[in-house]
Each structure stands twice: as structure tokens, then as C-alpha cells.
Amino acid sequence: MPELIPFRWPKEWTDPAKLAWLQGTPINCLVGEVPPPFPTGALKFVKLEKDAPPEGIATTAGVWPRVLPPERDVAEAGPTGAPWVDSNVGHIRLAQTRDAGKPVWLTYTPPTDKHVIPLSSYARSVAEAAAHGAQWVITLGQPFLDGLEAHTEDALRSWKRMVTALEFFQRNQEWAKWEPVAALAVVSSFAGETELLSYEFLNMAPRRQLAFRTVLAKDVPAVSFERQKAIVYIEPGPPEGEVLKRLLAFVEAGGLLISPRGIVKTAPDATRMQYQFHRLGKGQIAVPPDAWYDPYLMVRQVHLLVGHRLDVVRVWNGGDVGTYYLSSPKGDRAVVHLVQYGAGPTQPVTLGFDRPYRSARVTTLESRTVLQPVKGQLGVEFNVGEFSDYAAVELEA
Amino acid sequence: MTWNRREWLTAATAAGGLAHRLSGAAGATVAVARCASYGPGVSAVLGTMFDQLGGIDRLVKGKVVAIKINMSNPLRERTGFRPAWFTRWTHPDVIAAAVQLFGKAGARRIRILESSTEDAHPLEENFLIGGWDPDAILKAAPSVEMENTSGAGSGHDYSRLEVPGGGLIYPGFDVNHSYADCDVMVSMAKLLENRTTGLSLSMENMLGITPVTIYGDAAGYEAPSDDPYGSRNAILATGQRQPPHTSPAEKDPNSPREPGYRLPRITVDLLKARPVHLAIIDGVESQAGGEGPAPPPESQSRIRLVKPGVLIAGFDPVATDAVGAAIMGFDPMADRGRPPFETCDSTLRLAEEASVGTRDLSRVKVAGTPVAKVRVSFRGPS
């Protein structure tokens, strides 16, 4: 069955002629509580109710992706004082981990708060979800519906931009099967007592450009960690049984395991950042001084324990840009999705890699450019430049 | 640890006093050399400059040398595509060259220092975030360390530096232990303008020794904050609040709250409290128009990349900065209202009045390349 590209049919659209908006676009699925009151041809209808995901699909509410504009006398910042970014990466990757194999749909609708939502930013919602292998249930807010009704230039251009994003991801469906490039694996049940902490880890790590892959704890014995240098085990207590055995094997082979207290009974070999380090084979186990409780601090600590030397992609001038780096199975091709959460164009963004890529091509929602590598002190760099909302950097080794 | 003036004078006799004697009572010597590009050649150029100053062996042999570099935040931002090492930070090749020469001269320990206003990361990690492997610096000599001095760092507590004579704004400062646990203080700056203080050279670089946990915008009121975050606007630049109760408060809360009045004076206070024995300015590549990766929106200035191709060094930080200012096309004798001090008092004048050194180029011997041959107008046409 082809992948479903969902569109929430507006209740206001009672005229079948409105179907013309969808003709020639990748949208192949109408979504709502009730189907439109007329035949919809080849378009499949999927009933979507709150708290009742359609069969075979994992849904998660999500948030409108953006940097919240600062407000006077209102705290709109993260723990560092940096602007707060509302992103769906944590939502998507948690859903993909818990419901492996199922398509993930984000069901949020455009906010109706006092903030102006540029129509052009709808393409960001489409791209953010698709870049991470999910789908946003495209939902047009009233200003967009009014604009299309009046055929305003802004609405028409923004609709086209959204369709451009959908078409781009349709042409590159193979990326959804590629593996994230990451030195770190996050292992957890992502449920019960640890659900909030593990979810927040997935949510906050991208804000530090900390790349990771997720593994359900129960799957650990069957998983290869060949491409990882470190594992963080997020559970209230240390691993046990076959999971413990597999994780210790990872350490003995040279990896770093960051685990709750209790995994080691012996005295530490060293202490760094208040974590106790225990040598085992070629690797180390790092144990925090106390139980983790603050996800922001935890992400920061884990990132420093792993070390920025192992950052798989470095980003400059991308303060409000999220990255998702995927590699083909052979490792000869890769893509870095860049999602910009702020308003207006980015600063001139540069990406750095320790892999010796020979060429790159950047595709934005408006243009496509070939990039040549620039020698950086830590590897190769590509000067991506400015873009709005989304860019894909395709790399060849 | 708290250092009073007597202890300071005792310690300063070993290094600072020597540096002052090396600079010469009648006038300072400042070495200027062409250096067209970064790379391994920097070491030879800097070595010659040290020789022109009379050598550094007596200054650093057997001593703990602290090097305050300029690696100001933000770490992940560049001027256009150009890495910050080439625009607003001290270049690692210059740092490594100095470290190598200090090591050869017998330094017992060399500590690379900078305070981040974003984080308490190990400084090595911040080098990596900036895009540079710190190993080249750490391996340039034996016993080289790095420390992010944004907080107490590896010290158990802060060290108090008192300002001899009581200070212009602050009578003392609480700082990371690294600025007290050293025999020799080196300020290694970039040849750079600053929109608040006019110049961002070896003296202004010392503003960055103030820990953000105490002097940053998110500093605690009762005690230093645990985490460093925030620029030094509210306490140092605009004086909207005092440092935590545990640290020395400013002398006169009724003095002007204007950054252009305060920061030059605080810089002088810091130089008196923590004397600089050797000033090095990296002017191989830089940017004109400001110290940040981009000018603030209200600014009329435009950042442009420049390649002065010059290194400057001296034992007198005032004289060294004065020569730097002249190379940038400014008159070091200028004061408020004249470039580059359009909206601020001259740190050069205030430092000279406080007997930190001399800004009068007629009293400064320039060794090596004459200023006129390396002058690059920072306010000239792009």
C-alpha cells in the first residue's frame, strides 16, 4: 500500500470543486471525523478522532513547530535563556520507537493564539514531519482557507510551497529507510516511570545537535551497536539479565555506557563531572552521582560525557535550526535534514563532518545548489548558506 | 582564597615586577611583526618578537603561566562562513605558538583560560564546538591545561583579587582560582573593535576573567549561581544590580550607569587587580566593524573581514594596545568623542592615568616592523 499523505478536509469545503486543490499533488488521503458529503474519487478517507488512532497508524498530537516569540514579563526561554523551540522531533521519534513499523501522523492544528502564523510556514510543518519519516495531517487554518478562497498571492504561493515539500519527499522516499548517523544510542522502555524523562531526552537532545538512535530496552539483546560509541540507559534502575549482558559486551569492546547507579559494585577508577567511571575491558561505565531528574541537565551531561569530538555533524549559524542526519546502508550517501524553527531566513549556515564527503547538494523549498567541500580543522565543511524553513543537504562520499 | 594587596605585591614581584623591568622604566617596547597567514610559521615570528622584547625566559621559567585568550560567545556563530578563529577569536595557531615558546622557555605549567557566557563546558569541548581540535595546543608543550573560567571550575572556591588603591568602580573581584594560582598573566587578544569600549584588545580581553556565575546576567543575588549563563550587561556594563552579596560591591552606586563610562574603568580595575605581564595581539586576520559575529540591528556598522597580517606583543598592555590601535588607524591619544571612542571613555587613557602603562607612542619603542608599514584602516573603505 502506498504511503498515505493525509489532508484534513475542511468542514467549510462543502463544494466538491474544492477537490481541485488536491489534484496533481501527492495528497492521497482525506482525514476527518466524517467524510466529505460527496464522492472523493481515488482519495482514501480515514476517520480520525481524538484519542482513537486509525488502524495501523500511530498518531501523536505534536505542536506547531516554531520559536515562540519573546513576550514581555513572560518566560519564553529554555533553561539556558535561549529562545524556546517547539519541535516535534521528540514526539515523532518516541512514536516511531514505541510503534515500530507503523506510519506516524502528527495531528496538531495551526494555533489560534495571538501569534501570527505566516502561511509560508505551513511548509515547515510538512517538511519537519517528513524529514523525520512521519506525516503531518495537513490542516489549514482559517486565514489560509480565506486566502485560498480569495486566491491571494500569499496563500497560493504558500500552498505551492507546501506541495513542493510533499513532492520532494515523495521523490526521496528511500531516506525514510536510512539509519540515523549517531555516536549515541538511547536505550529505554520509554514507558512507565521513565517515560517522561526518556521522552524529554529525545525532545531536548536535538536542540544541542546531539544525534542519537533509539532502542527499546527489550530489543537490546538483538541489536547491533556497531556504529555507536556510547549508550545511555534511561531507566530508574540499572539493566539486568540479557540486556545487561549485551550492554557490558558493548563496553568491553570499547564503548561508553552511561547507566543509573547500581550497575557496578566496585570503587570507581575515576570521577569526572561528578560521574563515577569504571573501566571494563576497552571501555568504561559512567554512573551519575544521583538519579536523573532534570532532562535538560541530563542531556547536557550525556553530551559532555560522550564529547563533542564525536559530534557527527557540526552546525554553525544554525541557532534555530534542527538537524537530522541519515546515511544509506552502504554509507556512501547521506542526507542532513535542516529544519529552521525561527522566522525569516537563517544566517549563512555551515555544516561540518568528520566523514570525508566529496560533494554535496543543497535543496531548499526554492532552489537547488551544488556545494564543494571546504577543508575544516576537524574534517570537511559545506557552506550551505541561507534558507527558510527547510533544506536538505545530500552528501556523497 | 583571598589575596590582599600585600600578598599581591609579594607575588607580583616575581613576575609582574620583572615584566615591568623588562618593559623598561623610561618607556615600553612593543614588538610588531608581519605574519601573512596562520600555520606553523607563526611560532618563528612570535619567537623573534619575544627576542625583540628581550626574551621571555626570565619571565616564565619555572612559573605557572596563565593565558587568557579571546573566545567570546556565541560559540556556534560565524561571521558569514568564516570561522571565528579568523574573525573575532584568538587563532589556535597563535595560542599554540605561544604555548610552545613558553614551554621551551621552561614554564612549569601553562593554563589556557576563557570564560563562556553560555555554559560550564570544559574549555576543550568549546574548542571542538568552535571547530578546532584543542590537542594541537595541549601537546605544544609539557603540562598544558585548559579551563573554562565562567565559574569556580576545578577550584573549590573563588579567589578574591583586590584592586590596589581601592579601584575606580570595584574595590575587588571574585574570580576563578586560575587567575590567582598563576605567576605570569598573559592576555592574548584579537585585533578588534568593540562597539561599547571602542577597542577589544589585550586590556578589554581581561573583562572576560570575571566569572559569569558572579558577574553574568543570571548570577545569584545571595551567592554565585551554580550554572554560568548570561552576558555581563546588568552588573558590569549598565550597573543595574550588584554582584552577589558574597562578592565586593561597587564603590559608588550613584556613579554613571553608562556602559561607555563603566566598562573602561572596570577594565582598569581588573588590570590593577590582576596585572598582565605579557600582551599578545593576533592581527593576522580579523574583522572590522565590531566584536560580534554580526552587528546589532540598531548599529549602522557593517562587519567586514580584514587581513592586517600582523602580530603585536609587549610587556606593557597599555603600550601594546596603543600600538594595536595605531595599526588599526586610530589615534591612541584620542578620547571620548573621537574614533574609536565615539561613545565611551578611552581605556588607554584611564589605564595610563592609573599607571598601568603608557599609551603615548612617542614613549614606546616599536621593535620590528614600523607601525606605518602595517597600518590597516578599520574605518576605511571596504
Interface residues (C-beta under 8 A of the other chain):
Chain A: T80 G81 R300 L304 G307 H308 R309 D311 R314 V315 W316 N317 G318 G319 Q347 P348 T350 G352 V374 G376 Q377 L378 E381 N383
Chain B: P74 R76 E77 R78 G80 F81 P83 P92 E118 D119 H121 P122 E125 L128 I129 G131 W132 D133 A218 Y229 G230 P293 A294
